[in-house]
């Protein structure tokens, strides 16, 4: 996997490292708490949001943190809504 990521970064002209484990954790939370197909789309949105904020590993980490929190909140609200029925 690390070789693939290095090759993809080179192809895309990305010269900074991100926390891969953190991104994988986010996709796991989204896949389990929202829906599996939402995970890759959310990863794209995290990258896009980071790029809009001047990019860099810090912007990726911040967008990742925010969307992970949103997915956790989403699941809690849906669970509480179902319990109220």
LOTI-112763 format. One record per residue: residue number from 1; x, y negated, z of N, C-alpha, C, O, CB in turn. Coordinates in steps of 0.02 Angstrom, whole numbers. Glycine has a CB too. Example, Ala and Ser with C-alpha at 12.3 -4.5 7.8 and 13.67 -1.06 7.14 Angstrom:
// residues 2
     k      n.x      n.y      n.z     ca.x     ca.y     ca.z      c.x      c.y      c.z      o.x      o.y      o.z     cb.x     cb.y     cb.z
     1      660      284      390      615      225      390      660      165      390      712      166      423      565      224      452
     2      642      112      354      684       53      357      645       -2      394      670      -57      402      704       30      286
This chain:
// residues 85
     k      n.x      n.y      n.z     ca.x     ca.y     ca.z      c.x      c.y      c.z      o.x      o.y      o.z     cb.x     cb.y     cb.z
     1       41       59        0        0        0        0       44      -63        0       29     -111      -35      -47        0       61
     2       97      -63       39      139     -123       43      172     -139      -24      181     -197      -42      192     -114       97
     3      190      -86      -61      219      -97     -128      168     -129     -174      184     -174     -212      244      -30     -158
     4      106     -105     -170       52     -133     -211       41     -207     -194       35     -249     -238      -14      -94     -202
     5       38     -222     -130       27     -291     -109       84     -336     -133       72     -392     -156       21     -295      -33
     6      145     -312     -128      202     -351     -152      197     -363     -227      210     -418     -251      269     -315     -136
     7      177     -311     -265      170     -318     -337      114     -367     -355      121     -408     -400      157     -250     -370
     8       58     -361     -319        1     -406     -333       19     -478     -316        2     -523     -354      -60     -384     -292
     9       53     -489     -260       75     -556     -241      121     -585     -294      115     -644     -313      110     -556     -173
    10      167     -545     -319      213     -568     -371      175     -586     -434      188     -638     -465      267     -515     -387
    11      128     -545     -453       88     -557     -514       47     -622     -508       39     -658     -556       41     -497     -527
    12       23     -635     -447      -20     -694     -435       19     -756     -414      -10     -809     -405      -71     -677     -383
    13       84     -749     -406      125     -806     -386      116     -827     -314      121     -886     -297      110     -864     -430
    14      102     -780     -271       92     -794     -199      158     -780     -163      185     -725     -168       34     -751     -169
    15      183     -830     -128      248     -822      -96      246     -828      -20      296     -848       10      296     -872     -124
    16      191     -810       11      187     -810       84      155     -745      106      119     -712       68      147     -871      110
    17      168     -726      167      140     -665      195       80     -681      238       77     -733      271      194     -627      236
    18       32     -636      238      -26     -641      281      -27     -580      326        8     -531      314      -92     -647      240
    19      -66     -583      378      -72     -528      425     -120     -476      395     -181     -483      398      -99     -553      495
    20      -91     -425      366     -130     -374      332     -177     -338      380     -235     -325      364      -84     -323      297
    21     -153     -322      439     -194     -287      489     -255     -329      507     -310     -303      515     -153     -270      552
    22     -245     -395      513     -300     -440      529     -352     -440      473     -412     -439      487     -274     -511      542
    23     -330     -442      411     -377     -440      355     -414     -374      352     -474     -372      338     -340     -453      289
    24     -379     -319      364     -412     -254      364     -462     -248      420     -516     -218      412     -360     -198      369
    25     -446     -276      478     -494     -276      534     -557     -315      515     -613     -294      530     -462     -307      597
    26     -548     -373      482     -606     -412      460     -649     -372      413     -710     -371      421     -583     -478      427
    27     -619     -339      364     -660     -302      316     -696     -244      350     -751     -225      330     -616     -275      258
    28     -664     -215      401     -697     -161      439     -759     -188      476     -812     -157      474     -648     -129      490
    29     -751     -246      508     -807     -275      545     -864     -292      496     -922     -277      510     -785     -339      583
    30     -847     -323      441     -899     -342      392     -933     -279      363     -994     -277      358     -868     -383      334
    31     -893     -229      346     -922     -167      317     -970     -134      366    -1022     -109      346     -866     -119      298
    32     -952     -133      431     -994      -99      480    -1051     -142      506    -1105     -115      521     -951      -76      537
    33    -1040     -206      513    -1091     -249      544    -1137     -283      494    -1192     -304      512    -1057     -301      586
    34    -1115     -289      432    -1156     -323      381    -1176     -270      328    -1232     -247      328    -1117     -383      347
    35    -1129     -253      285    -1140     -201      234    -1073     -186      200    -1032     -231      192    -1194     -224      181
    36    -1063     -124      181    -1000     -105      149     -983     -149       89     -927     -173       83    -1002      -33      128
    37    -1030     -160       43    -1013     -200      -16     -995     -272        1     -964     -307      -40    -1071     -200      -65
    38    -1013     -295       60     -997     -364       80     -923     -372       96     -897     -428       94    -1039     -384      140
    39     -888     -318      113     -818     -323      134     -771     -350       80     -735     -398       94     -793     -255      156
    40     -770     -322       19     -724     -350      -31     -744     -421      -52     -701     -462      -66     -722     -305      -91
    41     -808     -434      -56     -831     -501      -74     -810     -551      -21     -789     -607      -36     -908     -503      -85
    42     -816     -532       42     -796     -575       97     -721     -588       96     -699     -643      110     -817     -545      165
    43     -682     -537       79     -610     -547       72     -595     -599       19     -552     -642       29     -575     -481       54
    44     -630     -596      -36     -621     -647      -88     -639     -716      -61     -602     -764      -72     -665     -630     -150
    45     -695     -720      -25     -716     -785        2     -666     -813       52     -655     -873       55     -784     -778       35
    46     -636     -769       92     -584     -791      140     -526     -822      102     -502     -875      120     -560     -732      183
    47     -503     -788       49     -448     -815        9     -466     -880      -25     -426     -926      -27     -427     -764      -43
    48     -526     -884      -51     -548     -945      -85     -553    -1003      -35     -531    -1059      -50     -616     -933     -119
    49     -581     -989       23     -586    -1042       74     -517    -1066       95     -506    -1126      104     -625    -1016      136
    50     -471    -1020      103     -403    -1038      121     -371    -1082       67     -337    -1131       83     -359     -976      133
    51     -382    -1065        5     -354    -1104      -51     -383    -1175      -52     -347    -1223      -66     -368    -1070     -117
    52     -447    -1181      -36     -478    -1248      -34     -449    -1292       21     -453    -1353       18     -554    -1241      -25
    53     -421    -1260       72     -392    -1296      129     -316    -1297      125     -282    -1294      176     -414    -1264      195
    54     -290    -1302       65     -218    -1308       50     -181    -1242       56     -119    -1242       50     -187    -1358       96
    55     -215    -1187       68     -183    -1121       67     -135    -1109      124     -132    -1147      173     -148    -1112        4
    56      -98    -1056      117      -50    -1037      168      -78     -986      216     -138     -977      222      -26    -1097      206
    57      -32     -952      250      -51     -899      297      -97     -925      353     -142     -889      374       11     -867      326
    58      -85     -986      376     -127    -1014      429     -199    -1024      407     -245    -1010      445      -98    -1079      453
    59     -208    -1047      345     -276    -1058      319     -311     -991      309     -371     -986      322     -273    -1096      252
    60     -274     -940      288     -304     -874      281     -325     -847      349     -380     -822      357     -254     -825      247
    61     -281     -853      398     -296     -829      466     -357     -864      495     -399     -832      526     -236     -840      512
    62     -362     -929      485     -420     -967      511     -485     -945      477     -535     -934      511     -409    -1042      501
    63     -484     -940      411     -545     -918      375     -563     -847      396     -622     -831      405     -534     -922      299
    64     -513     -805      403     -524     -736      424     -555     -733      493     -603     -696      504     -459     -697      422
    65     -529     -772      540     -556     -775      608     -628     -797      608     -671     -769      643     -513     -821      652
    66     -643     -849      570     -711     -876      568     -761     -826      540     -816     -818      568     -713     -941      527
    67     -743     -793      486     -790     -747      455     -798     -683      497     -851     -652      496     -768     -730      384
    68     -746     -663      532     -752     -605      577     -802     -622      633     -845     -582      649     -683     -586      607
    69     -796     -681      661     -843     -703      712     -914     -707      686     -961     -688      721     -823     -770      740
    70     -921     -731      625     -987     -735      594    -1018     -665      586    -1077     -655      601     -983     -769      526
    71     -978     -617      564    -1004     -549      555    -1024     -518      621    -1076     -485      626     -951     -505      521
    72     -985     -530      673    -1003     -504      739    -1066     -537      765    -1109     -503      794     -945     -515      789
    73    -1072     -602      755    -1133     -638      775    -1193     -614      735    -1247     -604      763    -1123     -714      766
    74    -1184     -603      671    -1236     -580      626    -1265     -514      653    -1326     -505      657    -1208     -571      554
    75    -1220     -468      670    -1242     -402      695    -1280     -409      760    -1331     -377      769    -1182     -356      704
    76    -1255     -450      806    -1288     -460      870    -1358     -490      860    -1405     -467      892    -1246     -505      915
    77    -1364     -540      818    -1429     -571      806    -1478     -523      775    -1537     -522      792    -1421     -633      762
    78    -1454     -482      728    -1498     -433      696    -1520     -380      746    -1577     -357      745    -1464     -401      637
    79    -1472     -359      789    -1488     -310      840    -1539     -338      890    -1586     -303      909    -1424     -288      877
    80    -1530     -399      911    -1577     -431      958    -1644     -442      926    -1696     -436      959    -1549     -497      983
    81    -1645     -459      863    -1708     -468      827    -1747     -402      821    -1808     -401      827    -1696     -497      758
    82    -1711     -349      808    -1743     -283      803    -1769     -261      871    -1822     -229      875    -1694     -231      775
    83    -1733     -277      924    -1755     -258      992    -1818     -296     1012    -1858     -270     1051    -1699     -272     1042
    84    -1826     -356      986    -1884     -397     1004    -1949     -372      971    -2004     -387      993    -1872     -471      984
    85    -1940     -332      917    -2000     -306      883    -2030     -252      923    -2080     -224      903    -1984     -281      813
